[in-house]
Amino acid sequence: MENKVNELNDQEIVRREKLEKYRAAGIDPYGKRFVVSHHASEIRKIIGKKKAASVDKLNLVVTFAGRIMAIRRMGKASFMKLQDKTGFIQVYMGIDVVGKKTYELFKMADIGDIVGIKGRVMLTKTGEITIRATKYQLLTKCLHPLPEKFHGLTDVEERYRRRYLDLIMNENAKAVAFARPKLIRSIQEYLDNQGFVEVETSMLSSILGGANARPFVCHHNALNKDFYLRIATELNLKRLLVGGMERVYEIGRLFRNEGMDTSHNPEFTTIEAYQAYSDLQGMRKLAEGMIRKAAKDVTGSAKIEYQGKIIDFQKPFRWISMIDLIKEKTGLDFSKEMSFEEAKALADKNDIHLDKFKNTVGHVINEFFEQKCQDDLIQPTFVYSYPIEVSPLTKRGKDPRFTERFELFVDGRELANAYTELNDPIDQRERFVAQLKAKELGDEEASEMDEDFIEALEYGMPPAGGIGMGIDRLAVILTNQPSIREVILFPTMKDK
């Protein structure tokens, strides 16, 4: 402890010395229960555009708690700027109102302290809404100076590491933090109204499946067995369709052992929904309605601004097949059957990189899309008919080389992924076998054989549509943020 004290700066030493002064005066510097009657936004709403005389006549007495963000001392009267979860409010402290003893206590206050106020709301001569304090109470002593508003917390990495300071100093960060749960509530309301039921499934799995991704591996001591943190909720939710629940969804954390950038975090949140007796077109309709409602609920409009671009969620989303999009962009036509050698030659000619285990025409088509087309999809666009090689859980289309699958793209980023679900257990087993072969060739993201899931399908899963959507990525767009780390309160960080 002595070494820690020696590291303190002058301001921190003074603040700690005040702890004993408060205690000597019979005051607990870490406070007690305080009943709040109004928040800043509620006070502002009540006052509105009233004139001073009307405000005085209203005689609005409030109890308010918040953090001191600024102090302007003027002898026997002072002003404070307090911040609560909804914003800021000014407080007037006059020795003639609160008394000498309380005013002396207030004079020990520092920026960053959390205090409680009781008083009557008034307007100052400049028209600012202000609480004229009659009572003042220290609730929590702050032992560190807050960062300077414009110079203290400018390092982006430091903002993410100390999110609590980011929320104190950055109004935008707080607005994003409150917008995200609003987004989730909107999705829940939409799906609940469509007859879906929200469920929770296991985060630990003994088998890797439901998506193509590298997993996190953990060890269960009692069973002396390794488990994966789930990379998807898909297979368990489809088991519930077999069980007859018909319409289910889960909003939950997934874990993928991948890199970190503006679009990826190893721990992230998705919504997955599955609807019996539906198909890809049903999921298309569901996605449009769900996202359109979320945009309106979070931003007030289905037409939003994102990083200088206008994104229109109100109009019907574009619907185009992958091979038509590639033809539109490159002039190449993959609708005709060709050998892998022919497709590989086209890839080489167009500077398309292929990993060694991507050795089918379907893989070439998918790489053409990802490397030549995806970045240009700014407005909401459904890209459908994915090659079967990259869609192991999806029903085949009329052309057996392709599947009934779409991905939704906005601003060049994948936002949602949907299928007409594969419910043929024989076909599903063949897909798993193909995935095992890919894994043997070095594809660490390939799925494993899930015998229990195949057995579940053998009991009969109704025809169904399913969709998964990234909550974090949608939150990024709806809150106009440049990075996924802005919408995850505590993103994964490298060591300092």
C-alpha positions in Angstrom: 0.0 0.0 0.0 2.9 2.3 0.8 4.3 1.9 -2.7 0.9 2.8 -4.2 0.7 6.0 -2.1 4.1 7.0 -3.2 2.9 6.8 -6.8 0.0 9.3 -6.3 0.2 12.8 -7.7 -0.5 15.9 -5.7 -4.2 16.0 -6.5 -4.7 12.3 -5.6 -3.0 12.8 -2.3 -5.2 15.8 -1.4 -8.3 13.9 -2.3 -7.3 11.0 -0.1 -6.6 13.4 2.8 -10.2 14.6 2.5 -11.4 11.2 3.3 -10.3 11.6 6.9 -11.7 15.1 7.1 -15.1 13.8 6.0 -15.0 11.0 8.6 -13.9 13.4 11.3 -17.0 15.4 10.5 -19.1 12.3 10.9 -19.7 11.9 7.2 -19.2 8.6 5.3 -17.4 9.5 2.1 -18.9 6.5 0.5 -22.4 7.4 1.3 -25.7 5.7 1.7 -29.1 5.3 0.1 -30.4 8.4 -1.6 -33.9 8.6 -3.2 -33.9 10.3 -6.6 -37.2 11.9 -7.6 -36.2 13.2 -11.1 -33.5 12.7 -13.7 -32.1 15.6 -15.8 -34.1 14.7 -18.9 -37.3 14.6 -16.8 -36.7 18.0 -15.3 -36.0 19.5 -18.8 -39.1 17.9 -20.2 -41.3 19.3 -17.4 -39.8 22.8 -17.7 -39.8 22.8 -21.5 -39.8 26.4 -22.8 -41.5 27.9 -19.8 -40.6 31.5 -18.8 -39.0 32.2 -15.4 -42.2 33.3 -13.8 -44.0 30.2 -14.9 -41.2 28.0 -13.5 -41.3 29.8 -10.2 -45.1 29.3 -10.0 -44.7 25.6 -10.8 -42.6 25.3 -7.5 -41.0 22.1 -8.7 -38.9 20.6 -5.8 -36.7 17.7 -6.8 -34.1 15.3 -5.3 -31.3 14.7 -7.8 -28.1 12.7 -7.8 -25.2 12.9 -10.2 -21.4 13.3 -10.7 -19.9 16.7 -10.5 -18.5 17.6 -13.9 -17.7 21.3 -13.3 -17.6 23.7 -10.3 -17.7 27.5 -10.5 -17.0 29.0 -7.0 -17.9 32.6 -6.3 -17.3 33.2 -2.6 -20.6 32.6 -0.8 -22.4 31.2 -3.9 -21.3 28.6 -6.4 -22.6 26.7 -9.4 -22.1 23.0 -10.2 -22.7 21.0 -13.3 -24.0 17.5 -12.4 -24.3 14.6 -14.8 -26.7 11.6 -14.4 -27.5 8.8 -16.8 -29.7 11.1 -18.9 -27.6 14.2 -19.2 -26.6 17.4 -17.3 -28.2 19.8 -14.9 -26.9 23.0 -13.2 -27.1 23.4 -9.5 -26.9 26.6 -7.5 -25.3 26.4 -4.1 -25.9 29.5 -1.9 -24.6 29.8 1.7 -27.7 31.8 2.6 -29.9 28.8 1.6 -27.9 25.7 2.6 -26.3 27.2 5.7 -22.6 27.7 6.6 -22.0 24.1 7.8 -23.2 22.5 4.5 -21.5 25.1 2.4 -18.2 24.4 4.1 -18.8 20.7 3.3 -19.5 21.6 -0.3 -16.2 23.6 -0.5 -14.3 20.3 -0.1 -16.0 18.8 -3.2 -13.9 17.9 -6.2 -14.8 17.3 -9.8 -15.8 13.6 -10.1 -17.5 13.4 -6.7 -21.0 11.9 -6.8 -23.5 14.0 -4.7 -27.1 14.2 -3.9 -29.1 17.5 -4.1 -32.5 18.6 -3.0 -33.9 21.9 -4.2 -36.4 23.9 -6.2 -36.0 24.2 -10.0 -35.6 27.7 -11.4 -34.3 29.6 -14.4 -31.2 31.8 -14.2 -31.0 35.2 -15.8 -29.6 33.6 -18.9 -32.5 31.1 -19.0 -30.6 28.0 -17.9 -32.6 25.4 -16.0 -31.0 25.2 -12.5 -31.7 23.5 -9.2 -31.5 25.9 -6.3 -30.1 23.6 -3.6 -31.6 23.5 -0.1 -29.8 20.2 0.9 -26.4 18.8 -0.2 -25.1 15.3 0.5 -21.8 13.6 -0.5 -22.6 10.2 -1.8 -19.2 9.0 -3.2 -15.7 10.5 -3.1 -13.8 10.4 -6.4 -10.1 9.8 -5.7 -8.7 10.5 -9.2 -9.0 13.7 -11.3 -11.2 13.1 -14.3 -9.6 13.3 -17.7 -9.7 16.6 -19.4 -12.8 16.9 -21.6 -10.8 17.4 -24.8 -7.3 16.2 -24.0 -7.5 13.5 -21.4 -9.1 10.5 -22.9 -8.3 10.7 -26.6 -6.4 7.4 -26.9 -9.0 5.0 -28.5 -7.4 1.9 -26.9 -7.5 3.5 -23.5 -11.2 4.4 -24.0 -12.0 0.7 -24.6 -9.9 -0.5 -21.6 -11.4 2.0 -19.2 -15.0 2.1 -20.6 -16.2 3.6 -17.3 -14.2 6.7 -17.9 -15.3 6.8 -21.5 -19.0 6.7 -20.4 -18.3 9.6 -17.9 -16.5 11.8 -20.4 -18.0 10.9 -23.7 -21.7 11.6 -24.2 -21.7 9.7 -27.5 -20.4 6.6 -25.8 -23.2 6.7 -23.3 -25.8 7.3 -26.0 -24.5 4.1 -27.8 -24.5 2.1 -24.6 -28.2 3.0 -24.1 -29.1 2.5 -27.8 -27.9 -1.1 -27.9 -30.5 -2.5 -25.4 -33.1 -0.5 -27.3 -32.1 -2.4 -30.4 -32.4 -5.7 -28.7 -35.8 -4.9 -27.2 -37.0 -3.9 -30.7 -36.0 -7.3 -32.1 -37.6 -9.1 -29.2 -40.8 -7.2 -29.7 -40.9 -7.9 -33.4 -40.3 -11.6 -33.1 -42.6 -12.0 -30.1 -45.4 -10.4 -32.1 -44.7 -12.9 -34.9 -45.3 -15.8 -32.6 -41.7 -16.7 -31.8 -40.6 -17.7 -28.4 -37.2 -16.7 -26.9 -35.1 -19.6 -25.6 -31.6 -20.2 -24.1 -29.3 -23.0 -25.2 -26.0 -24.3 -24.0 -22.8 -22.3 -24.5 -20.6 -25.4 -24.1 -20.6 -28.0 -26.9 -18.7 -31.3 -27.3 -18.9 -31.0 -31.1 -17.9 -28.2 -33.4 -20.9 -27.2 -35.6 -23.4 -24.8 -36.8 -20.9 -22.5 -38.7 -17.5 -22.5 -40.2 -15.2 -20.9 -37.5 -12.2 -21.7 -35.3 -13.4 -22.4 -31.8 -12.2 -21.7 -28.3 -11.5 -24.9 -26.4 -12.0 -25.3 -22.7 -11.6 -28.3 -20.3 -14.3 -29.7 -18.0 -12.5 -31.1 -15.0 -15.4 -33.4 -13.6 -15.8 -35.1 -17.0 -12.1 -34.8 -17.9 -13.2 -33.7 -21.3 -12.6 -30.8 -23.7 -15.5 -28.7 -24.8 -15.9 -25.9 -27.3 -17.4 -22.5 -26.5 -20.3 -22.3 -29.1 -19.6 -20.8 -32.4 -23.3 -20.8 -33.3 -26.7 -21.6 -31.7 -28.1 -23.2 -34.9 -28.0 -26.9 -34.3 -29.7 -26.7 -30.8 -32.4 -24.4 -32.1 -33.1 -26.8 -34.9 -33.4 -29.6 -32.4 -36.2 -27.5 -30.8 -38.0 -27.5 -34.2 -37.8 -31.3 -34.2 -39.4 -31.1 -30.7 -42.3 -29.2 -32.0 -41.6 -25.6 -30.7 -42.1 -24.3 -34.3 -40.9 -20.7 -33.9 -37.8 -20.1 -31.7 -35.1 -17.5 -31.4 -32.1 -16.9 -29.2 -30.1 -13.7 -28.6 -26.8 -14.7 -27.2 -23.1 -14.7 -27.1 -21.0 -16.6 -29.6 -17.2 -17.2 -29.4 -14.9 -17.5 -32.4 -11.2 -17.8 -32.2 -10.4 -15.2 -34.8 -8.7 -11.9 -35.3 -9.9 -8.5 -34.1 -10.7 -5.6 -36.4 -13.5 -3.0 -36.9 -15.9 -5.8 -37.9 -14.8 -8.7 -35.7 -14.5 -9.4 -32.0 -13.8 -13.0 -30.6 -16.9 -12.6 -28.4 -20.0 -11.2 -30.0 -23.8 -11.3 -30.0 -26.2 -12.7 -32.6 -29.9 -13.3 -33.0 -30.8 -16.6 -34.6 -34.4 -17.4 -35.4 -36.0 -20.6 -36.9 -39.5 -20.9 -38.2 -41.1 -24.2 -39.1 -43.0 -24.4 -42.4 -41.2 -21.4 -43.7 -38.4 -21.0 -46.3 -35.9 -18.5 -47.6 -38.6 -16.1 -48.8 -40.1 -16.2 -45.3 -36.7 -15.2 -43.8 -36.4 -12.4 -46.4 -39.6 -10.9 -45.2 -38.7 -11.5 -41.5 -35.3 -9.8 -41.9 -36.7 -6.7 -43.7 -39.4 -6.2 -41.1 -37.2 -6.8 -38.2 -34.4 -4.4 -39.3 -36.8 -1.7 -40.5 -38.5 -1.7 -37.1 -35.2 -1.6 -35.3 -33.9 1.3 -37.4 -37.1 3.3 -36.5 -37.0 2.4 -32.8 -33.3 3.3 -32.4 -33.0 6.3 -34.7 -36.5 7.4 -35.3 -36.3 6.8 -39.0 -35.8 3.9 -41.5 -33.5 6.1 -43.5 -30.3 6.7 -41.6 -26.9 8.3 -42.1 -23.9 6.0 -41.7 -20.3 7.4 -42.0 -21.4 10.0 -44.5 -23.7 7.7 -46.5 -27.4 7.5 -46.5 -28.6 3.9 -45.9 -32.3 3.4 -46.8 -34.0 0.6 -44.9 -37.4 1.8 -45.9 -37.3 0.7 -49.5 -37.5 -3.0 -50.4 -34.0 -4.5 -50.1 -32.3 -5.5 -53.3 -32.5 -9.3 -54.2 -29.9 -10.7 -56.5 -28.1 -14.1 -57.0 -24.4 -14.5 -56.4 -23.6 -15.5 -60.0 -25.7 -12.6 -61.4 -23.8 -10.2 -59.1 -20.5 -11.6 -60.3 -21.5 -11.3 -63.9 -22.7 -7.7 -63.3 -19.4 -6.8 -61.8 -16.9 -8.9 -63.9 -18.7 -10.1 -67.0 -17.9 -13.7 -66.1 -20.8 -16.2 -66.3 -20.7 -19.0 -63.7 -24.3 -20.2 -64.5 -22.8 -22.8 -66.9 -21.2 -25.9 -65.5 -17.4 -26.0 -65.7 -14.5 -28.0 -64.3 -12.5 -26.8 -61.3 -9.5 -26.4 -63.6 -11.5 -24.0 -65.8 -12.7 -22.1 -62.8 -9.2 -22.0 -61.3 -7.8 -20.5 -64.5 -10.4 -17.7 -64.3 -9.4 -17.1 -60.7 -5.7 -16.9 -61.5 -6.5 -14.5 -64.4 -8.5 -12.2 -62.1 -6.0 -12.3 -59.2 -8.4 -14.3 -57.0 -6.5 -16.0 -54.2 -7.6 -19.6 -53.2 -6.5 -21.5 -50.1 -5.4 -25.1 -50.7 -8.6 -26.7 -49.4 -10.8 -24.5 -51.6 -10.7 -26.9 -54.5 -14.1 -26.8 -56.1 -15.9 -24.5 -58.5 -18.2 -23.4 -55.7 -15.2 -22.2 -53.7 -14.0 -20.2 -56.7 -17.5 -18.6 -57.2 -17.6 -17.6 -53.5 -14.1 -16.1 -53.6 -15.0 -14.1 -56.7 -18.0 -12.7 -54.8 -16.0 -11.9 -51.7 -13.0 -10.4 -53.4 -14.7 -8.5 -56.3 -18.3 -7.7 -55.3 -19.0 -7.6 -51.6 -17.4 -4.2 -50.8 -19.6 -2.4 -53.3 -22.9 -3.5 -51.6 -23.7 -0.3 -49.8 -27.5 -0.3 -49.8 -29.3 -3.3 -48.1 -28.8 -6.2 -50.5 -29.8 -9.9 -50.3 -27.3 -12.0 -52.1 -28.9 -15.5 -52.7 -28.0 -18.9 -54.2 -24.7 -19.7 -52.5 -22.5 -22.6 -53.7 -23.3 -25.9 -51.8 -19.6 -26.2 -50.8 -19.9 -23.2 -48.5 -23.4 -24.0 -47.2 -23.3 -27.3 -45.4 -26.5 -26.9 -43.5 -28.7 -25.5 -46.3 -31.2 -27.1 -48.6 -30.2 -27.5 -52.3 -31.8 -25.2 -54.9 -33.3 -26.2 -58.3 -29.7 -26.2 -59.5 -28.1 -28.7 -57.2 -24.8 -26.8 -57.3 -26.4 -24.0 -55.3 -28.4 -23.7 -52.1 -31.4 -21.8 -50.9 -29.4 -19.3 -48.9 -29.0 -15.6 -48.7 -26.7 -13.2 -46.9 -27.7 -9.6 -46.3 -25.1 -6.9 -46.9 -25.1 -3.3 -45.8 -22.1 -1.0 -46.5 -20.1 -4.0 -47.7 -20.5 -5.9 -44.5 -22.4 -9.1 -44.0 -25.3 -8.4 -41.6 -27.4 -11.6 -41.7 -27.3 -15.1 -43.1 -30.4 -17.2 -43.8 -31.3 -20.6 -45.2 -34.1 -22.8 -46.3 -33.0 -25.3 -43.7 -31.7 -28.7 -44.7 -34.0 -31.3 -43.0 -32.9 -34.4 -45.0 -30.8 -36.5 -42.6 -29.1 -38.5 -45.5 -28.1 -35.3 -47.3 -27.0 -33.8 -44.0 -24.7 -36.7 -43.3 -23.1 -36.3 -46.7 -22.5 -32.6 -46.0 -20.8 -33.4 -42.7 -18.6 -36.0 -44.4 -17.5 -33.3 -46.9 -16.7 -31.0 -44.0 -14.6 -33.7 -42.4 -12.6 -34.1 -45.6 -12.0 -30.3 -45.7 -10.8 -30.5 -42.1 -8.3 -33.2 -43.0 -7.0 -30.9 -45.7 -6.3 -28.2 -43.1 -9.6 -26.2 -42.9 -9.7 -25.4 -39.2 -13.1 -23.8 -39.5 -14.8 -26.9 -41.0 -17.6 -28.5 -39.0 -17.4 -31.9 -37.3 -19.8 -34.9 -37.6 -22.7 -34.4 -35.2 -24.4 -37.8 -34.9 -26.9 -36.7 -32.4 -28.1 -33.9 -34.7 -28.5 -36.3 -37.6 -30.5 -38.7 -35.4 -32.7 -35.7 -34.4 -33.3 -35.1 -38.1 -34.2 -38.7 -38.6 -37.1 -38.2 -36.2 -38.3 -35.5 -38.6 -37.7 -31.7 -38.7 -40.4 -29.8 -40.5 -39.5 -27.7 -43.5 -38.2 -24.5 -42.1 -36.4 -21.2 -42.6 -33.7 -19.9 -40.4 -31.8 -16.7 -40.0 -28.8 -15.4 -38.0 -27.9 -11.7 -37.7 -25.1 -9.9 -35.9 -26.4 -7.6 -33.2 -23.1 -5.8 -32.9 -22.9 -5.1 -36.6 -26.4 -3.8 -36.8 -25.7 -1.6 -33.7 -22.7 -0.2 -35.4 -24.8 0.9 -38.4 -27.8 2.2 -36.4 -25.5 4.2 -34.0 -23.2 5.5 -36.8 -20.0 4.1 -35.4 -16.8 3.3 -37.3 -16.0 0.1 -35.3 -17.6 -2.8 -33.6 -15.6 -2.0 -30.5 -17.7 1.2 -30.0 -20.9 -0.9 -29.5 -19.4 -3.6 -27.3 -19.0 -2.3 -23.8 -15.9 -4.3 -23.0 -14.2 -5.5 -26.3 -11.4 -8.0 -26.2 -8.1 -6.2 -26.0 -4.4 -6.9 -26.5 -2.2 -6.7 -23.4 -0.7 -3.3 -22.8 
